[in-house]
Amino acid sequence: MTVVASIKSNYEDGYAPVLVRKETKEKLKAFRKTLDDRDLNQERRLVTAALEYCLSNEAVLKEVLRNVPNVVIADLETRYEV
């Protein structure tokens, strides 16, 4: 007897996958749980809205870019288990 694993599909028309750090994903989930309308505020919509806001606001984008080195450090710490 062969057991076929069910694969969860997260495909949503009009969306493409984006990778985020696990810590960020957990913060996003926790934030979403504080919102009243969870269906409207699905994670993909929250991330899209945040990215669109950052990309359309030069001052915010500069602030975000100042944080990139911190993300690089977290990536290296994860990779090399520092």
N, C-alpha and C positions, 0 to 999 in steps of 0.2 A: 504494500500500500504506500503510495506516494503522498506526502503531505505538501500541499502548495501553500506557501506563506502569502497572506494577504498583504499587499503593498499599499500603504496609505498614500493617496495622491493629494498633493497640496496645490495642484495646478489650478490657477484662476485665470480666465481669459483676460488678456490685457496686462498681466503682471509677469515679471521675470524674477528669478531667484536672486537674492542678495544675502551675502554672508555677514553675520555680525558675531561679535564675541559672545560666548555663553553668558558672561556676566551681564552684558547689555540686554540679551534676550530675557534673562530673569527679571531685570529692572523693568523692561517693557511689559512683561506679563503682570508684574506686581502693580504697575501704574494702571494698566487696563482694568484690573480688578477693582480699582477705586472709582471707575467711571460708571455712571448710571446706565447709559445705553451701550452695552458691550457689543451688540450686533452692528451698530453703526460704526463704533470705534474698534474695528477689528485691527489686529496688529499690522497687517499689510497697509491698511489705510493710514494708521498713525505714522508709520515709517515713511510712507510716501509723502504725507503732509509735512513732516519734519524736514525731509530732504528737499522738497520743493521750496519750503520757507528758507532754508539755509542757502540754497543755490540761487534764490532770487533776491537775497539781501546781502550786499557786499560786506557790510560791517559784521553781520552774523557769520558769514562765510570765513572771514579773516579770523574771527574768534574760534571757530571750529578748527580751522587749519592750525592754530596754535596748540590745539590739543592732540594733534596727530602724533607728535613724538611720544606722548604718554601711551598711546595705543601701540606704537612700535615697541616700546619697552615691555608692555604687557605681553605682546606676541612673543618676544624673545624670551621672557621669563617662562612663558608656557612651554615654548619649544625646548628650552634647555633646563627646565625645572629648577630655576634659580631660587 
